[in-house]
Amino acid sequence: MILSNFRSWALDEAPASRSQATWGSAYRVWLSLRRNPLSMIGLAIILAFVALSLAAPLLAPYDPAAQDLGNRLAASSGAHWFGTDELGRDVLSRLLYGGRVTLGMVVAVVVLVAPIGLGIGCIAGYFGGAVDTALMRLTDIFLAFPRLILALAFVAAMKPGVESAILAIALTAWPPYARLARAETLTVRGSDFIAACRLTGASPWRIILRHVMPLCTPSLIVRVTLDMSSIIITAASLGFLGMGAQPPSPEWGAMIATAKRFIFDQWWVATVPGIAIFLVSLAFNFLGDGLRDVLDPKGR
């Protein structure tokens, strides 16, 4: 009954308030996304990894840092489902706790870069002229360097660790979002409703915040979702190179780095976190493709 009432309320063709219109739009997006099986598979994988990571203290059979040198590099067994690493630590426990570190880094990067890229792109596209030139040339400078190389340079200039890795990835990940937001802004800044806003006396900043940014957000969400896989791989690469999470932190990239010496004989130590990175990256690509079909008006 409650779901039926919500459905009728959300799908009302004449919403009585802005919140009803917003919920109705979001519900229609969900209904469209639900028709794409690959997107739902990707969403299910992402939610499963997030739930497992959040429940790590309850699900992990061992302390992820507890060492048992007498049981090092043990194969899969009833006591250790995914075996143990070179220090006898349970791989399953480290995988669960490592999801908190890796996925937490990715979420932190997105929270930082999405508003920065959206703001810079909308400001550049709306004001144009010297402002646009200055901001886009700054964007070009960051785009001129490969993301991982630039992130490594930033981390090397700071101190290796999770916080430094998050900041370094954020500093290198925002330019594509700024480019996308600028392109979207250029298509709407000459629209009639923007001119009407100016005639009512709205300031440029109010127009950007209340009208331009919301129009750019759907495309940005699609781009962020598709870029999540590259952000995950960059975060894991920094951990693999020793520039991200530091031992004994159970980060997926760091787990692969410490296990690379045993990859041919004790393959499970590196394979398990590698499969986790692969599945999460693939899931975000599936979800991003579905969101692009639903949110991108040029694709419909």
Secondary structure, DSSP 8 states (H G I E B T S, - for coil): -HHHHHHHHHT-SS-SSHHHHHHHHHHHHHHHHHT-HHHHHHHHHHHHHHHHHHTHHHH-SS-TT---GGGTT--S-SS-TT-B-TTS-BHHHHHHHHHHHHHHHHHHHHHHHHHHHHHHHHHHHHH-HHHHHHHHHHHHHHHTS-HHHHHHHHHHHS-SSHHHHHHHHHHHHSHHHHHHHHHHHHHHTTSHHHHHHHHTT--HHHHIIIIIHHHHHHHHHHHHHHHHHHHHHHHHHHHHTTSSS-TTS--HHHHHHHHGGGTTTSTHHHHHHHHHHHHHHHHHHHHHHHHHHHH-GGG-
